[in-house]
Amino acid sequence: MPVKTKERRLRGLFREIERGWGRVHKGSGHKRDGKPLVYGSGPANARVMVIGEAPGRDETRQGTPFVGRAGGFFVEILEDVFKMKRGDFYITNVVKVWPTIETKRLKTRPPHDDEVGFFLPCLGKEVKIVSPKAIIAAGKTAFKALFPSEDFTPYKWFRSEGGVPVMPVYHPAYILRKQKEIKKNLSVLKTALKKVRSMVLRDC
C-alpha cells in the first residue's frame, strides 16, 4: 500500500476514533477534563511498530505517545539497539486516553476493561494499515490486546493473526521500578530487541 494511502487511512481512523469516543462520552467532556486522545505517531510505513498500554500525564500534555519518564527511557533503548531515531518507529498505545483516578491532580491507573474494549478494534485497524515487519508489545496490556488467550511470556516470539512477528517485553515502567535488577533486565531486554532488529533487517 502506498505510504500516502496509509497516511490518509490513519487520519481517517483517528477521526473515526474521535467520533466514537465522543459518542460514548457525550456530555462528560473528555476534552473538558484535560484528557484529549493521544494517537499513534511515526511513519505510516515504519518497519517496526511499538505498542504500549496507554498515555500518561506527559503524553497527554504533549499529544505524543512514549514521551514520559518510562516511555522516553524505552525510546532511548530502541534508538541505541536499532541505531535508528525515534521518528523511524511507529509508536502507539492500546488505549488512546490517559486512564486516571479522579484525584485533585489525577493519578494514573490501569485501563478498565471497557476502555480496552473500545479501543481494541481501532488498534487492529492501525496495525493493518501500518503493516510493520515486526511489533514490539511493551507490557501485558499490549500483549493481551494482540493475544487474548495467550499467557504473557516476555522475550518469546509470537505471530499475530495477520502473520506479523510480535516480541513481547516488560513494560518500561516495570523495569524502572526494579532498580536492583535493572542491569540484568536491561541486558535481557536489549538481547530481545536485537533479535527484532536482526529479523527486520534480514527482511529488508
C-alpha positions as CSV (number, residue, x, y, z in Angstrom):
1,M,0.0,0.0,0.0
2,P,1.5,3.4,-0.9
3,V,2.6,5.5,2.0
4,K,0.3,8.3,1.1
5,T,-2.7,5.9,1.2
6,K,-1.6,4.7,4.6
7,E,-1.3,8.2,5.9
8,R,-4.8,9.0,4.7
9,R,-6.2,5.9,6.2
10,L,-4.6,6.6,9.5
11,R,-6.0,10.1,9.6
12,G,-9.4,8.6,8.8
13,L,-9.1,6.1,11.6
14,F,-8.2,8.8,14.1
15,R,-11.2,10.7,13.1
16,E,-13.3,7.6,13.5
17,I,-11.9,7.0,17.0
18,E,-12.5,10.7,17.9
19,R,-16.2,10.5,16.8
20,G,-16.7,7.2,18.6
21,W,-15.1,8.3,21.8
22,G,-17.2,11.5,21.7
23,R,-20.4,9.5,21.3
24,V,-19.5,7.2,24.2
25,H,-18.6,10.1,26.4
26,K,-21.3,12.6,25.2
27,G,-22.0,15.1,28.0
28,S,-18.9,14.1,30.0
29,G,-16.5,16.2,28.0
30,H,-13.4,14.1,27.6
31,K,-11.6,17.2,26.4
32,R,-13.0,19.4,29.1
33,D,-11.4,17.3,31.8
34,G,-8.0,17.8,30.3
35,K,-7.7,14.3,28.7
36,P,-7.6,14.5,24.9
37,L,-7.0,11.4,22.9
38,V,-3.3,10.6,22.1
39,Y,-2.9,8.9,18.8
40,G,0.0,6.8,17.3
41,S,2.9,8.7,15.8
42,G,5.6,7.9,13.4
43,P,5.9,7.0,9.7
44,A,2.9,5.1,8.3
45,N,5.4,2.7,6.5
46,A,7.5,2.0,9.6
47,R,9.2,-1.4,9.7
48,V,8.9,-1.6,13.5
49,M,5.7,-0.8,15.5
50,V,5.8,-0.3,19.2
51,I,2.6,-0.8,21.2
52,G,2.2,0.3,24.8
53,E,-0.6,0.3,27.3
54,A,-1.9,3.9,27.5
55,P,-0.7,7.5,27.5
56,G,0.2,9.2,30.8
57,R,0.4,12.7,32.1
58,D,3.3,13.8,29.8
59,E,1.9,12.0,26.8
60,T,-1.5,13.7,27.3
61,R,0.1,17.1,27.7
62,Q,2.3,16.8,24.6
63,G,-0.2,14.7,22.5
64,T,2.5,12.1,21.7
65,P,3.0,8.6,23.0
66,F,6.1,7.4,24.9
67,V,7.4,10.8,26.0
68,G,7.1,10.4,29.8
69,R,9.8,9.1,32.0
70,A,9.2,5.4,31.2
71,G,8.4,5.9,27.6
72,G,11.4,8.2,27.0
73,F,13.6,5.6,28.7
74,F,12.3,2.9,26.4
75,V,12.7,5.0,23.2
76,E,16.4,5.7,24.1
77,I,16.9,1.9,24.3
78,L,15.2,1.4,21.0
79,E,17.4,4.1,19.4
80,D,20.5,2.5,20.8
81,V,19.8,-1.1,19.8
82,F,18.3,-0.4,16.4
83,K,20.7,2.5,15.5
84,M,17.6,4.4,14.4
85,K,15.8,7.6,15.5
86,R,12.5,7.8,17.3
87,G,11.0,9.0,14.1
88,D,11.8,5.7,12.4
89,F,9.4,3.8,14.6
90,Y,5.6,3.9,14.6
91,I,4.6,4.2,18.3
92,T,1.1,3.8,19.7
93,N,-0.9,2.5,22.6
94,V,-3.8,0.1,23.0
95,V,-5.8,2.8,24.9
96,K,-5.6,6.2,23.4
97,V,-6.7,8.2,26.5
98,W,-5.0,8.6,29.9
99,P,-6.7,6.4,32.4
100,T,-6.9,8.2,35.7
101,I,-8.1,8.1,39.3
102,E,-10.1,11.3,39.7
103,T,-8.0,12.9,42.5
104,K,-7.1,16.6,42.6
105,R,-4.0,16.2,40.4
106,L,-5.2,13.0,38.7
107,K,-3.3,9.7,39.2
108,T,-2.7,7.0,36.6
109,R,-4.4,3.7,36.9
110,P,-4.5,0.6,34.7
111,P,-7.1,0.8,31.9
112,H,-10.5,-0.6,32.6
113,D,-11.8,-3.5,30.5
114,D,-14.4,-1.3,28.8
115,E,-11.7,1.2,27.8
116,V,-9.5,-1.6,26.3
117,G,-12.6,-3.0,24.6
118,F,-13.5,0.3,23.0
119,F,-10.0,0.9,21.5
120,L,-9.2,-2.7,20.6
121,P,-10.8,-2.8,17.2
122,C,-9.1,0.5,16.4
123,L,-5.7,-1.0,17.3
124,G,-6.4,-3.9,14.9
125,K,-7.1,-1.4,12.1
126,E,-4.0,0.6,13.0
127,V,-1.7,-2.5,12.8
128,K,-3.3,-3.5,9.5
129,I,-2.7,0.0,7.9
130,V,0.9,0.3,9.0
131,S,1.7,-3.4,8.2
132,P,5.0,-3.4,10.1
133,K,7.7,-6.1,9.7
134,A,7.6,-6.6,13.5
135,I,5.7,-5.4,16.5
136,I,7.2,-4.8,20.0
137,A,4.5,-5.2,22.6
138,A,5.6,-3.3,25.7
139,G,3.8,-4.8,28.7
140,K,1.0,-7.2,29.4
141,T,-1.9,-5.0,28.3
142,A,-0.3,-4.5,24.8
143,F,0.4,-8.3,24.5
144,K,-3.1,-9.4,25.6
145,A,-4.6,-7.0,23.2
146,L,-3.0,-9.0,20.4
147,F,-3.1,-12.4,22.0
148,P,-6.1,-12.5,24.5
149,S,-5.9,-16.3,25.0
150,E,-2.1,-16.5,25.5
151,D,-0.1,-16.1,28.7
152,F,2.1,-13.1,28.7
153,T,5.6,-14.5,28.1
154,P,8.2,-11.8,27.6
155,Y,11.1,-12.2,25.1
156,K,9.4,-15.1,23.2
157,W,8.4,-14.7,19.6
158,F,4.7,-14.8,18.8
159,R,2.9,-14.3,15.4
160,S,-0.3,-12.2,15.1
161,E,-3.4,-13.3,13.2
162,G,-2.1,-11.2,10.3
163,G,1.2,-13.0,10.4
164,V,3.3,-10.2,11.9
165,P,6.1,-11.3,14.3
166,V,5.5,-9.9,17.8
167,M,8.1,-9.7,20.5
168,P,6.5,-9.0,24.0
169,V,8.7,-7.3,26.5
170,Y,8.2,-6.0,30.0
171,H,6.7,-2.5,30.3
172,P,9.5,0.1,30.8
173,A,7.8,1.3,34.0
174,Y,8.2,-2.2,35.4
175,I,11.9,-2.2,34.5
176,L,12.4,1.2,36.1
177,R,10.7,0.1,39.3
178,K,13.1,-2.9,39.7
179,Q,16.2,-0.8,40.2
180,K,18.1,-3.6,42.0
181,E,17.7,-5.8,38.9
182,I,17.8,-3.1,36.2
183,K,21.2,-4.1,34.8
184,K,20.1,-7.7,34.3
185,N,16.7,-6.7,33.0
186,L,18.2,-4.2,30.5
187,S,20.6,-6.8,29.2
188,V,17.8,-9.3,28.6
189,L,15.6,-6.6,27.0
190,K,18.4,-5.5,24.7
191,T,19.1,-9.1,23.6
192,A,15.4,-9.5,22.7
193,L,15.3,-6.2,20.8
194,K,18.5,-7.2,18.9
195,K,16.6,-10.3,17.7
196,V,13.8,-8.0,16.4
197,R,16.4,-5.8,14.7
198,S,18.1,-8.8,13.0
199,M,14.8,-10.1,11.8
200,V,13.7,-6.7,10.4
201,L,17.0,-6.1,8.7
202,R,17.0,-9.6,7.2
203,D,13.6,-9.0,5.6
204,C,14.6,-5.6,4.1
